[in-house]
Amino acid sequence: MRPKTLALLESCTIGLIAGLAAVLMKWGAAWVGTQRIAIATRSPVPALALAAVGVVGCWLAGWLVQRFSPDAGGSGIPQVKAKLAFGPILLDWRAVWVKLLATTLTLGSGLTLGRQGPTVHVGASIAAQLSRWIPTSPAYRRQTIAAGAAAGLAAGFNAPIAGVLFAVEELLHDVSGLTLGPALLAAFVGAVVAQSLGGDILPVSLNLSRVATEFTARDIPAYLLLGLLAGWLGANFNRGVIASLGLYRRLQWGLPERMALAGGITGLGMAMLPPAFWNYSWLREDLVLGGTAWQGAAIAFGAHFLLTLVAFGSGAPGGLFGPSLILGAALGSVVGALVGAHSIATYALAGMGAFFAAVSRVPITAIAIVFEMAADFNLVLPLTIGSTVAYLVADRLDSGSLYDRLLALKGLESEPIPDVDLLADLTAKDVMNHPVETLRASQTLETARQRFADSHHRGFPVVDDRGNLVGILTQSDITDLDAQDLAATDRVTAAMTPQPIAVQIDDRLSDIRFLLSRYKLGRLPVLEGQRLVGIVTRSDLLRVESKRLGGEINPQQPRRPAYAIYKTRGPNTGRSRILVPIANPAAALGLLRLALAIARDRQAEVECLHVMLVPVGQSPAETSIDPALVAPMRKLFERATRAGRQWRIPIHSQICLARDPAEAILEVIQRRRIDLVIMGWQGAIARPGLPVFGDSIARLLNDAPCEIMLVKWGEDLFKRPRIRHQEAVQAMLSLDRWLVPISGGPNVERALNLLPPLLGLTRSAAVTLCQVVPKVATSEEPDFSESAAQPWTTDLLDQATARLTKTSPTSVTALALCADQVAETILHLAESLDSQVIVLGASRESLLKQVIHGNLPATIAQQFQGTILVVRGPLAGND
């Protein structure tokens, strides 16, 4: 398909879906609102009924946002601006349906917010999702998201021109053909769909055929006054929004609780007003049509002003466009009545544009929205005068966009990164591969030759026993040992290149790129002092430049997922680091013993981490924690430090606050350069259709670059709330019978590498290695396989048996089985052998595939009563 045709089809699709979403949101909110009014009308105590509906509906909406899509809260326009600036905001189908449902519940439950901001968010999310399916350049992807936002606004207001102007004026600040083309088409289609399906029952359809508008030169001073009042009140409204957000933040509540509070206050507040004000969706039309006296308009303005601040400050999904128009209509009606105007409707409509311009700081869009809804040329001059004056006054009193200030509160920027050197502000630690496969200086050239044969690498760094870099050995160095007068039994130091060119961990990538080009190198070791901590290749630089162009990396908008409140540091003497995230203190000692055993074998350090969760909308750095909640974990870490001294293993520990445990762990992995993560897993499936390991563990399996070992303890281990050290020792000693399915692939190899130190924790372990293949030969591999299917052979089994027998003084038995059902066969074998531990090796790709086609670890975990270890090696590019 030609690019232009594809772009037209994409814009039409975005407009179509955005229009349907706007209509669904309108219908849903209207239905829920009708039920709310009916319940309040039939109730003997309407105030309690309105408050109860508000509390329940808003709490449920807040739970949906917090549980499924935290970025779906609020108006949605700040999120779109952040995404256009390449910020860390997720716009996808999940954001679409969460925003739809949550906004429907929020508006239907009575919160005085608008649905046009959410329709902008929904339209942009639809466009962002489509842009992932249709690969385009980063620049065009931004235009597509802006076109989706324009379609959302056009569908919400039935105003396609206003939608395009908003995209240009507020979102992109760009009037190029690349911007206008997709935005115009998407906005037009969205408005047509919304108008066709929604018809005249849309709340913004003002039915102005019954309204007479007029304007004369004598009215200019009155419209100037209206603009002045709208600008002053709009500036104070924006200040109130920021203050309301600050007050809710001090409560340190989660989003559902904050929204429930806002729903209760709104319900009680509305109960104090006449019943006609309970359903505010028709209030704007009544004000424009002159159906409300100026006293009623003044009451409507004051009540709506305060209740909107209460609602928006809670973080509820809902926008400010609708409330701005209602407030402007009320203000215009009051001013028109006080100056004795013949046409109150003209003042009400001019007030809508003026207050909208004062709040949103988009005067051109404000004029276009009201004009498109009214379709009356008599309004052009009143709208222009009121909106322009209001914008100038508001910007003078409180400069800057409200949406930019909302983003700033979250530590985000609304402007994209400038077009400069894409690597200038990144350092080696941002992109280096870690951990690194190395050769030890004490190893022989024969060992090095075997390593090259088993690996795709063409060079290995050489380190001493302390992990310090002493040289580089390439494949060409050992091609012809006889010509160099070297023997296979010589050490690698005899053939390596000593004192290689290397970089420090804080060196800039622009400098690293120069070194790679200047010396014609393919890779550079990364050091911290003299210790090797990573490696940077040419492909890494190309990858990061590609991600920067696509907006996936923006150091100007760093994520701060965690805030440490307790930290201890041991000696930095290990060759690598093992991270042990601790969520369940009862099983912590068991995980710690596993980590200590592996650390002793690898000469590694152990880092213990405990993450305490804070509400999604709350900053971890501003959260106060009762010291009594931290004390038990501190005692546990002190016990871990004492155990480390006995094992002669350095122990580090920290307790941090975070909104998302997975993000906190990933941040520690990157900052502390972790090589292996050992963490507990309950073995339960989180939710149907989602990752079987639960959201946090699935995120780590997908994104963590290092090796991961998941531990699901047997049902008879570590079940009491407090476990003593000796009990943990006895529990580990009792694990005598181990079953290891063999399927080939690097992760099974890593599982076998971990076995010797783990088996050393037992009394006299017996290991059974088994290989299961389908009875009928097919082109598909078994569920647990990580490589292409191989012919029926026991080579893998024989190699694994020989390897384990050589590295561990344990009894090893090998079994080769034919069966159709791999998981069931393993479970039957474990039952017949009375196995206590099953060890599985699985890659990220196979795990994700098995989510769809059935997951081997999850199937076994649900039915096996013993302990299960799942090992996933480093991600590709980190080996």
NORPE-V663538 format. One line per field, one symbol per residue. phi: phi as a letter, one per 20 degrees, with the letter a starting at -180 (. if undefined). psi: psi as a letter, one per 40 degrees, with the letter a starting at -180 (. if undefined). A space follows every 50 residues. Layout:
phi = ???
psi = ???
//
This chain:
phi = .fgffffffffffffffffffffffffffffffffffffffeffcgffff fffffffffffffgffedbgfefmfofgffffffemeededbffffffff fffgffffeofecddffgfffffffffffffffdgbfgffffffffffff ffffffdlcffffffffffdedlbdfffefgfffffffffffffffeeme efgefelffedddbbcffeggfffffffffffffffffffffffffffff fldfggffffffffffffffffefgfefdffdfffffffmecffffffff ffffgfffffffffnffrddfggfffffffffffffffemffdfffffff fgffffffeelcfffffffffffelcffeffgfffffffffffffffbfn fffffffffemddddfffecgfdfdddgffcfebfdfcdefefeffffff fffecefdacfdcefenefcrcddfffdfcfffelcdfefffffdfeflf fbcefeffffffffffffdldebcfdddmdefcabddffffffffffffe necbffcfedfbcfdbbccefedeebcddcfdddgfeffffffgffffff felddddeccddecggedfgfdeecfgffegfffffffffffffffemdf ddbbdcdbecffffffffgffeleebddbfbfndefbgndgfenffffff fedffefccecdfffedleffcdegfffffffffeeddccfdcnofffgf fffffgffffeefbfdddeccdcffefceeefgefdcfgdgfbdgfffff ffffffebedfdcdcdcdaedfffffffffffelfdcddcdbegffffff gedodfgfffffdeeeecdddcfgfgndf
psi = hidddddddddddddddddddddddddddddddddddddddeidgddddd ddddddddddddddddddgdeeiaddddddddddefifhhhadddddddd ddddddddeehgiieddddddddddddddddddghiiddddddddddddd ddddddefgdddddddddddddfhfiddddcdddddddddddddddddae ehdehefedehhiihideeddddddddddddddddddddddddddddddd dfiidddddddddddddddddeiiddedgededdddddeeehiddddddd dddddddddddddeeihiieddddddddddddddddddefidgddddddd dddddddddefgddddddddddddfheeeddddddddddddddddddgii hddddddddefiiehiiigaheedeiidedeihhihhiiideiidddddd dddeieieihihiaeeeiheahhidddedgdddefiideiidddeihifi hiiideiiddddddddddefieihihigbehheaihidddddddddddde eehgeegihgdihhehhihaigeieiihhghhdhddeddddddddddddd defiihhhhhhhiiideihdeehhhhddddddddddddddddddddefhh hiiihihidhdddddddddddeghdhhhiiheeihciheihdeidddddd dddheiihhhhhiidehfdidhhidddddddddegdhhhhhheiiddddd dddddddddeeicgihhhhihhiidhhieiiideieiiiiihiedddddd ddddddehfihhhhhhihidhdddddddddddefidhhhhhhidddddde ddehhddddddddheaihhhhhiiihee.
//
